Amino acid sequence: MNTIRRTIAENLAHGNSFAPSGTHFTLSAVAPLTGKVALVTGGSEGIGYGCTHTLLSKDIEALYVLSRHSDTADGANTAIRKELGDEAARRVRWIRCDLADWAQTAKVARDIAKDAGRLDILINNAGRGIMSRQLANGVDMHMATNHFGHVVLTSHLLPLMKHTAEGRNVVRIVNAASNVHEQAPKDVRWESLEELNREYSPNQLYGRSKLAAILYTKYLSRHLREKYPRILVNATHPGIVDTRQSYEHILDGYPLGGYAMVYAPFKKDQFEGAVSAMYAATRAERSGEYICSPAIVEKGSDMANDEELGERLMKLTRDVVREKMGASLDGYRVFSHALNTVNKIRTGATKPPAAVRLSLYGLYKQSMEGDVAGIMERPVGDDEGSRQAREKWDAWSSQAGLSRTEAKRRYITTLISTMTRYAAHSPDARELVAELEFVWDQVKSNVPSSPSPSPGSSPILPLTGPPPAYTPPQPMLSGRRDDSGRRDDSGRRDEEEEDEFVDAPDSQAAQEAPHPESRGSDGAPESSKLTRRKSNASDGRWRRRVEDALVRMTAEVAALREQLESARVLGSVRFRVVRWVGGVLGAVVRHVAVDLLVLLLFWGWVRRRGGGRVKDAVRVLLGDRIAVKRVGDL
């Protein structure tokens, strides 16, 4: 009986009254949140909107809401204004973000980290429901969105949350999971990308992504507990909720059978569905737990409690992000920082020997364009210009076979040693070199050193002990100073801190400045065949702006294409017919079931009464002739 009561409490509407003692919770019990800042993914509809509405009604100071579709966000904003007023609506910042686009997600997270002074609550709610298998970034979309996207987001926001947790502040991270995690395939090992892309049923794909949510929750909690006990990480199960996942998306995975969920009775509304998430986001006092609605802590499946499985999941997560995005954000960021440092201290510096300059040039070209073979032929000619062009070509060719990531790594290392020897001619120059060296020391362990990083490379996240150190992008790294002239390092992590996450690649990685050796002696671009391009400072800035715009436009086009494709499928004649037939069948089945139940109850009643009552009742129902025959048979 207790099991039945818990099942009702966790999954069905009005289940709070069935919850065991000490596990009751409602949205009205959420304490005031004055002065706190929160972020909700998928907060413009469904359970996410229930969280958004509740946080605003409890006076949250600022709320960031990530939404995949701008029209959904507009509708939610209108509803907030109507229900809670303009003042509440002004406290929300609606941000368009597709979590399956990891580069966009990383950029959004960095923008939020720069904009917000703190982050007390992170609710990772958005997700793909029980739908058919599709790919994003070459990865199953359930995993790409429900797991990878939220890991990338959380990773880039974690330094801000650590800063918030200083003192007596408690920070809470909530990962949306589900009891469907128990239906994840039994052969899940998290060992390769090929495994991630295996064919499974929609229910298994969804369940696997929710298993990943619980494993990530427990992984993050383990690695944060010792140094950051005030950062609490929990996973939640909302129950059966009346959202688009249960009345629309389910039909993608199960076109006919899905109607059982569409017309399922006793589904929760979006506010009751948000109860467990809000409990974990505002009331929970423990970390690493799986909390079912309203506030019932469950163990979860055996796989959900397998620590080794969780460690393998996070190693694979890191490997896949690196493979798909080319290289870690660390290498790109420090490489750009190195190029900017070179340009800042070029004037007045002692020129390194030609061999050193050529080596740097070769590494720079290899890191930017790869092997020279196939790009250009070795220059010929007897004049001085041709001779210099051949030297540069040879320097570039000598790096053949290096991956771009490894070329960047070697370029930074060589550049630091070269500048230390030849360019530290003034206090400012020495400070710039020291800053570059400091930044590189913080992140170089995260930049893969193998020529061809792949999921089979050496582990990036160790299976035991804390993950490697990582510094997310911070505006303070450029050496901002306060009014007293001292460097402001308030946003920089301590050297000995260790972050517990996967680094996401930067969508703006192409913003490197031109290498000094690509310029002529007068500072203008070379016109030789080797460079084959003209650039100057203004051209570089213009090109970077164009690249930024192209990145944003590409994301918008991809989203628009997906929306158009969805509209085409949903609007197709076949889909409408199937949906109409399913609706009719569902209605017929419901009515027949109700009628049979009523007839059975009535028949039992008249049989119990017997005699003339049976005869009269049957006559009314079946007519005199049939009644006489049937009563005679009794």
N, C-alpha and C positions, 0 to 999 in steps of 0.2 A: 504493500500500500504506500509506503514512503517513497518507493521508486516511482510509482505512478504520480504522486503528488509533485515530486521534483521535476518530472518530465513535463507536466502541465505548467508548472511555475516557470520553467526555463523557455518553453516554446510557444505557448498559446496566450491569447489575449486575456487580460484580467487574471493572469497567473500569479500575481503578487500575493494574493490571499492564500495560495497553496504553498508558498515558500516556507521552508523550515524556519524555526525560530532563530532570530539573529541574522537572517539573510533578507529581510524585507527592505525595500528601498524604492522611492519614487522620485520623480524630478523635483517635486516640491521640497524634498529634503536636501537639495543642493545648496550649499552655503553661499553667501555673497562672495563675489569674485572681484571686488573692487581692487584696482591696482595691478591686476594680473593680465597677461597677454597669452593668447591661444592661437593655434592654427588647426584647421580642420580640412582634410582632403575630402573631396566629394561632398562638401558641406552645403551645396545648393539644392539638394533633393534627397528624398528618402531619409534614412537614418541620419545621414550627415546633416540634413536640414534640421532634424530634431535636436541634434547637438548644437548647431548654430543658434537656433531660436532660444534654447535653454541658456547657453552661455551669455547671450545678449540680455536676456531677461534677468540674469543674475549680476548685471552691471560689470561684465568684463570690460577692462579698459580699452583693449584693442583686440581685434579678431581678424586673422588672415584666413580667407577661404579659397581653396584651390578648386577650380571647376574645369572640366574638360570642354564644356560647351558654353559659349558666352550667352546664348539665349536662355539657357537654364539659370545661369547666374542672374541675368536681368529679371527673370520671373521671381527668383528668390528674393532679390533686392526689393522688388515691388511689394512682395508679401511682408517683408520685414518692416518696410515703411508703414504699411497699412495696419499691421498688428502691434508693432512696438513703437512706432513713431520715427520721425526724422532723426532725432538725437541718437537713437540706437543704430540706425542705418549708417550714420556718419562714422561709427566706430568700426565698421567693417571695410576691409579692403578685398575686393573680389579680384582674383588673379586667374587668368586662363592658363591651364597647365595640363598636358597629357603625360601621365606618369609612365607611359610606355616609351616616351621620348626622354631618355635618361640625360642627354645633354641639356635639353630645355629644363628638366627638373632640377639639375644641378645649378643652372643659372638662376632659376626662380628662388631656390634656397639661398644662394649667395646674396641676391637682392634683398630678401627678407632679413637675412642676418645683418646686413648693413643698415636696414631701415629700422629694425626693432632693437630696442635697448635690452630686451629680455624676452624669454619665452618660457612660460610656466607650464603650458599644456600643449601637447602635440597628439592629435587624434588622427591616426592613419586609417581612415575609414573607406576611402574610394576603392573600387575594385570591379573586376569583370565577374559577372555572375555565371550561372550554369549555362554555358553556351558552347557552341561547336568550336573545334580547334582552328585557330588562326595564328599567324606569326607576326611578331613585331621585333625589329632588330634581329631577325633570324632566330627568335626564341618564342616558344609558346606564349601567347598573349596573356593567359592567366598568370603565368609566372612573371612575365615582363612587367605587368601592371601591379598585380597584387603583392608581389614580393620585391623584385628588383627595384621598381620605381620608388617604393617606400624606403628601401634600404639606402638608396642614393639620397633621397630627401633627408632622412634622419641623419645620415652621415655628415652632411654639410651644415646641419643645424645643431649638431651635438656640442660643438665648442660654445655656442651661445647658451645652450641649456646648462652646460657645466658652469659657465659664468653666473647664470641665474641661481644655480643651486648653492652658491657660496653663502655662508652664514647660516640662517635658519630657514631659508626658502626650500620648499619641496617642489620638485619638478616631476611631472607625470607624463609618461609616453604610453599611448594606448594603440594596440594593433588589432584591427578587426579580424577575428577568426570565425570559426563555425564548427558545430558538431559534425558537419559533413567531413571534417578532416579525418574522421574514422573510416571514411570510404576511400581514402587515398590508396593508390595501388600498393600492393604488398611488396613489390620489387623495387621500391624507391631506395636508391643508394646515394644519390647526389654525386655521381662520379664523373659525368661528362655532359657536354652539350647535346650529344646524340640521345642520351637518356632523357633530357628535358623535352626533346622534340618527338618522343615516341607517341604513337597513336593510342589514345585512351578515350573512354566515354566522356561526355561532358561533365557528368557527375564526378568522375575520377579526376579530371583535370582541375575542376574547381576545388575538390577535396585536397588535392596535392598542394595547391597554392595556399590553402588555409592551414595545412600541416606546416608549411614553410613559415607562415606567420607566427605560429606557436613556437617553433624551433628558434626563430630569430629573436623572439621575445625572451626566451630563456637564455639564449646565447648572450644577448646584450646585457641582461640582468646579471649574469655571472661575471662578466668582464667589467662591469661598472661598480659592482657591490662594494669592493674593498676601498676604492679611492673616492667613490661618489655615492655613498649610501642614501643620499637625499634625492637621487634620480631613480624613480620607481618605474619599472617597465612591466606592463601586463597585457595579456591578450583577452579578448572578450567574445562571447557568443550572444547575439541579440535575440534569437528565437526566429519564429516564422513571421515575417513582417510584410505588410502590404506595400511593396515598392515596385519599381519597374523591373527589378530582378525577378520578382515572383509573378508578375502578370504580363510581362512582355519578353524579357530576355530569355526566360525559361522556354519559350516557344521556339527559339532558335536552336536550342539543343534537343528539345523533344517536341516537335510540331503538334503531335496529337496527345501524347501522354502528359505534356506540360499543362494541359487544361485542368488536370486534377489539382495542380498547385494554383492555377488562376482562380478557380472557384472553391478553393479550400476554405472551410469555415474557420472561425475563431482566429484569423490572422491579426497580428498586432498592427496598430497604426505606427506612423513614423516616430511619434513621441514615445510610445511605450517601447518601441524597438531601440530607442536611444538610451534606455535606463542603464543597462550594464556598462555601456561606454562612459556615461556620465559618472557612474559610481567609480569606475577605475580612474577617471580623469580628475575627480575632486575629493573622493573619500578614502580610496584604498590606502592602506598603511604598509602593505607588504609588496614585494617585487618578485617577478618571475612566475606569476600565477595565471591560471586560466579561469576567468570569471564568467559564469553564465548568468543570464538574467534571472532575477533582478540583481542579486549579489551573492550568488552561490559559487563557491570555489570548487571546481572539479579537477580531477587528475588528468583527464584526457587519455588518449590512446597510449599504448606502450611506445609507439614510434615517436609520439610527441614528447616523450620524456627521455629519449635516447640522446645523451650529450654528444657522443661521438658522431651520430648522424647530424646533429646541429653544427658541429665543427666542420664536417665535410660540406654541408650546405653553404656555409659562409666562405669556405675556400673556393668552391665552385662559383659562387656569386662574384667574388673578386676576379677570378680568372675570366669569366664570361664578359664582365663589364670591360676589362682591359682588352680582351680579344676583339670585341665588337667595336670599341671606340678607338682602337689603335694604340693607345698608350695612356698612362695615368695622367691625371691633371697636374700632378706634381712636376713631372718632367717638362711639360709644356709651359707651366707658369714660371718655373725657375729659368728655363731657356730664354723666355721673353725677358725676364728680369736681367739675365746676363747680357743680352744684346743691348738693352737700354743702358746698363751700366757702362758698357764699352763706349757707346755714343756720348755719354755724359763726361767721360774722363779722357777722351781722345786728345783734346787740345793740350799741348804741353807735355804729353807723355813721351818717354823714350821709346823709340821704335824698336820692337823685337827683331831678331835676325830674320832674314828672308825665309829660312827653312821653317821657323816657328810659325810665321804668318801663313805660309802655304799649308802647313798642317792644319791650322785653324780653319783656313778657307775650305780645305777638302772636307773636314768634318761638318762644317756649316752646310755646304752644298749637299752632302750625303744626307744630312738630317732633314733638309727641306725637300729634296727631289728624288732621293734614292740613287741607285747606281747610274753612272753617267752613260753606260752602254745603252744604246737605243734612244738616248736623248740628243746627243750630238757626236759628231766625229772629232777625232783628234785634229786640232788645227795644224795646217801646213804653211810653209813660207819661211823665208830667210830674214825677214825684217825683225826689228826689235819687238814690235807689237805681237807678231806671230810667236816669237820665242817665249814671251811672257804668258801668252795664252796657252801654249803647250805646257808650261810649268804648272799653271793652274789646273789644266785638264789632268795632268799626271797626278797632282795632289788629290784631286777629286777621285780619280780612278783608283788610287791606292787604298781608298776606303770601301771599295766594292765588296758587297756581301754583308755589310753592317746593316742592321735594321735602323730605321729612323730614330727609334727610341734610344738604342745603344749609341748611335752617333751623337745625339743630344747629350747623353750622359758624358761621353768622352770629351765633347766640346766644352761643357761646363767645367769639368775637372782640369782640362788643359788651360782653359782661359783663366781660371783662378790662379793657378801657379804662375802663368805668364804675367798677369797683371800685378801680382804680388812682387815680382822681380823688376818689372819695367815701368809700371804705371803708377806706383805709389809715391808720387813726387810731391804731394801736398797732403795736409790733414784731411781735406774733403775727399780727395781721391782714396786715401787709405780707409776712410770711413765707409765709402761706397764699396770698396773691395771686401772689407770686413763684413759688411751687411750681406753681400752676395754669398760669401763663404758661410755665414751663419744660416741663411735660408737654405742653402744646399745641404748643410750638415743635418738640418731638421728633416729633410724629405728624401735624401738620396737612397735610403734603405727601401723606399717604396717604389723607386723607378726600376723596372726590370732590366737586368744586365745581360740576359741571354739574347742572342741574335734574333731569335724568333719566338717571342713569348706566345705561349699557347696554354690551353687547359692542362696540358701535361707537364708544364714547367714546375720548377721547385715551388713549394707552397709559399704563398704570399701571406696568408693568415696561418700562423702555426696552430697545430692541433692541440697544443698544450701551452699554457701561459698566455699572457696578454698579447693582443695583436700588435703589429709594428707601429712605430710612431708615425704620425701623419699630421701635417698642418694644412687646414683648409685655407682657401683664399681669404686674405684679410686686407682691408685698405691700409692698415697700419704698417704693412711690410715695406712701404715706400719711404718710411722714415719720417712720418708726420711729427711735428714738434708742437709743444704747447707754448703758451705765452712766455714762459720762463726760459725757453730755448732748450729744454730737455726733451729727449725723444719720448713720445707717447706710445708705450708698448702695452697699454691696457687691454688691447684686443689680441695680443699675441700669447699663445700658449707657453707654459713653462717647458724648458728643454726636456725635463724628465717625464712630462705627461705622456700618456699613451692613449690613443683614441681607438675606439672599438667599432670600426665600421669599414665599409668598402669605399674607396675613393672613386668619384665619378669623373669621367673625362669632361673636358671643357669644350663647349660648342664654339668658343671664341679662340680656339687654339691657333688659328691661322694669323693671329695678330702680331707675329714677330716682326721686329724692325729689321731692315736690311743689314747684312753683315758689313762692317767697315771695309773689308778687303774687296767688296764688290764695287767700291767707289774708286774714282780716279784720284790723283794727287790733289786736284783742286776741289775735291768734295763732290763733284758731279758724277753721275753714273758712267761706267765704262761703256763704250760703244762696240766692244769686240763681240765676236760671235759667241764667246763663252757665256756672257750674261744674257744676250738677246732680249734685253728689256731696258727701258729707261725709267728711272724713278728718282724722286727727291723727297724731301721731308713732307711737303704738302701732298705730293702724290701718295706717299705712304699713308698719311692720315685719311686721304680720300678713299684709298683702296680698302683700308680697314673699315671705314664706314659702309662702303659698298658690301664688304664681306659680312658685316653684321646684319645689314638689311637682307642679304641673300639668305642667311641662316634663318632669320625670322620669317621671311617669305616662304622658304621651303617648308618650315613647320606649319605655317598657315595653309599652304597648298595641300600638304598631306592630310591635315585635318579636314579641309573642305572636300577633298577627294573621298575620304572615308565617310563623311556625312552624306555626300551624294550617292555613294554606293549603298549606304544603309537605307536612304530614302527610296532608291530604286528597288531594293529587295522588298522593303515593307510595302511599297506601292504596287508590286507586281500582281497580276491577276491570279497567279497560282497561289501566292501567299494569302490573298484575300479570300479565295475560295476555301482553302484549307482551314483558315481561321473561322470562316462562317460555318463550315460543316462541323468543325470541332465544337463551336459554340452551340449549334443546334443539338448535336449528340449529347453534349454535357447537360443541356437543359432537359432533354428527354430522359436521360438516365436519372437525373435528380427527381423529376416528377414521378417516374415509374417506381423508384425506390420509396418515395413518400407514400404513394398510393398503396403499394404492397404492404407497407408497414401498417397503414390505417386499416386495410382490409383484414390483416391478420389479427390485429387487436379487436376489431369488431367481431370477427368470427369466433374468437375465443370467448368473447363476452356472451354472444347469443348461445353458444354451446353450453356455457355454464348455466345460463338461465333455463334453457330447454323448453319443451312443451309448445304451447300456442305462440309463445313469443318468437320462437324460432320460425314457425310457419308464417307468422305475420311479417316478420322481418325479411324472410326470403321472398315472400310474395311482393313486397314493396320493391325489392332489389331486382328480381328476375321476372316478375309477371305471374299471373295466376296459374297458367298451365304448367310452367316450369316449376313453380313453387309446389304445386300439388305433387308432381312427380318426385321432386327432391325430398319433400317432407316424408313422402311414402317410403323413400329409401332409408330414412333415418331409423 
